[in-house]
């Protein structure tokens, strides 16, 4: 199943936990693994705290400081920083599924991480029965 994500900033973290849970419900599969995969080389998936938006802001502030957008990169498209950030974060996460629910910690959420926006993006959600 595909989830469409519209981003509004160059770097942004969007909590997609509810969309992933909806995809699980629609599948009818109740137990197994859920693979959440960004179909882009400049956008990642991560799991982190979703209770305090300051965490997202701190993550983006830090990653943008460590890997600045303008650092004399050679890639002619001008988005090397985004490619590097995705390589550090990773394009996917796997979440256990039990009784139709994603098994996440109390404060955990699934985030789509935009590093080259704003754009219209796609996330693939694959539910593997088990």
C-alpha positions as CSV (number, residue, x, y, z in Angstrom):
1,X,0.0,0.0,0.0
2,X,1.3,3.5,-0.8
3,X,1.0,6.5,1.5
4,X,1.2,9.9,-0.1
5,X,3.1,12.6,1.9
6,X,3.1,16.3,1.0
7,X,6.0,18.2,2.6
8,X,6.1,21.9,3.1
9,X,9.8,22.7,4.0
10,X,13.3,21.8,2.9
11,X,13.7,19.7,6.0
12,X,10.8,18.3,7.9
13,X,9.7,15.4,10.0
14,X,6.1,14.2,9.6
15,X,4.5,11.7,12.0
16,X,3.0,9.1,9.7
17,X,2.1,6.6,12.5
18,X,-1.6,6.9,12.0
19,X,-1.4,6.5,8.3
20,X,0.7,3.3,8.7
21,X,-1.8,2.0,11.3
22,X,-4.6,2.7,8.8
23,X,-2.7,0.7,6.1
24,X,-2.4,-2.2,8.5
25,X,-6.1,-2.1,9.3
26,X,-7.0,-2.0,5.6
27,X,-4.8,-5.0,4.9
28,X,-6.7,-7.2,7.4
29,X,-3.5,-8.7,8.6
30,X,-3.2,-8.8,12.4
31,X,0.2,-10.3,13.1
32,X,3.6,-10.1,11.5
33,X,5.9,-7.3,10.5
34,X,5.3,-3.9,8.9
35,X,8.0,-2.6,6.6
36,X,7.7,1.2,6.0
37,X,9.9,2.3,3.1
38,X,10.6,5.8,1.6
39,X,10.7,5.5,-2.2
40,X,13.1,8.5,-2.5
41,X,16.9,9.0,-2.2
42,X,16.4,12.3,-0.4
43,X,13.8,11.3,2.2
44,X,14.1,8.8,5.1
45,X,12.0,6.9,7.6
46,X,12.9,6.9,11.3
47,X,11.3,6.0,14.7
48,X,11.6,8.6,17.5
49,X,9.6,10.4,20.1
50,X,6.3,11.8,18.9
51,X,5.1,13.4,22.2
52,X,7.1,16.6,22.1
53,X,7.5,18.5,18.8
54,X,10.7,20.0,20.2
55,X,12.4,16.6,19.6
56,X,11.8,16.9,15.9
57,X,13.0,20.5,15.9
58,X,16.2,19.5,17.8
59,X,16.9,16.6,15.4
60,X,16.5,18.8,12.3
61,X,18.6,21.6,13.8
62,X,21.4,19.2,14.6
63,X,21.4,17.3,11.3
64,X,21.3,20.5,9.4
65,X,24.3,21.8,11.4
66,X,26.3,18.6,11.0
67,X,25.5,18.4,7.3
68,X,24.9,21.9,5.9
69,X,23.1,22.4,2.6
70,X,25.9,24.5,1.1
71,X,29.2,22.7,1.8
72,X,30.8,22.8,-1.7
73,X,29.4,19.4,-2.7
74,X,30.2,18.2,-6.2
75,X,26.7,16.6,-7.1
76,X,25.4,18.9,-9.8
77,X,21.8,18.7,-8.6
78,X,22.6,20.6,-5.5
79,X,21.0,18.2,-3.0
80,X,24.0,16.2,-1.8
81,X,23.3,17.1,1.9
82,X,19.9,15.4,1.5
83,X,21.5,12.2,0.1
84,X,24.0,12.1,3.0
85,X,21.3,12.6,5.6
86,X,19.2,9.7,4.2
87,X,22.2,7.5,4.2
88,X,22.6,8.2,8.0
89,X,18.9,7.8,8.8
90,X,18.0,5.0,6.4
91,X,15.1,4.6,4.0
92,X,13.0,2.2,6.1
93,X,11.9,0.8,9.4
94,X,10.4,-2.6,10.4
95,X,7.8,-2.6,13.1
96,X,6.3,-5.7,14.8
97,X,2.5,-6.2,14.4
98,X,0.4,-7.9,17.0
99,X,-3.4,-8.2,17.2
100,X,-3.7,-5.6,14.5
101,X,-1.6,-3.0,16.3
102,X,1.9,-1.6,15.6
103,X,4.2,-2.5,18.5
104,X,5.8,0.8,19.4
105,X,7.0,2.2,22.7
106,X,4.9,4.7,24.7
107,X,6.6,7.7,23.1
108,X,7.5,6.3,19.7
109,X,6.1,7.3,16.4
110,X,7.1,6.6,12.8
111,X,8.4,9.7,11.0
112,X,8.8,10.5,7.3
113,X,12.0,12.7,7.1
114,X,12.1,15.2,4.3
115,X,15.6,16.5,3.4
116,X,15.0,18.0,0.0
117,X,11.5,19.5,0.0
118,X,9.0,20.7,-0.3
119,X,7.7,17.8,-2.4
120,X,5.0,15.2,-2.9
121,X,6.4,11.9,-1.7
122,X,5.4,8.2,-1.5
123,X,5.9,5.7,1.3
124,X,5.5,2.0,0.6
125,X,3.9,0.0,3.5
126,X,4.3,-3.8,3.2
127,X,2.7,-6.0,5.8
128,X,4.3,-9.4,6.1
129,X,2.1,-11.9,7.8
130,X,3.7,-14.0,10.5
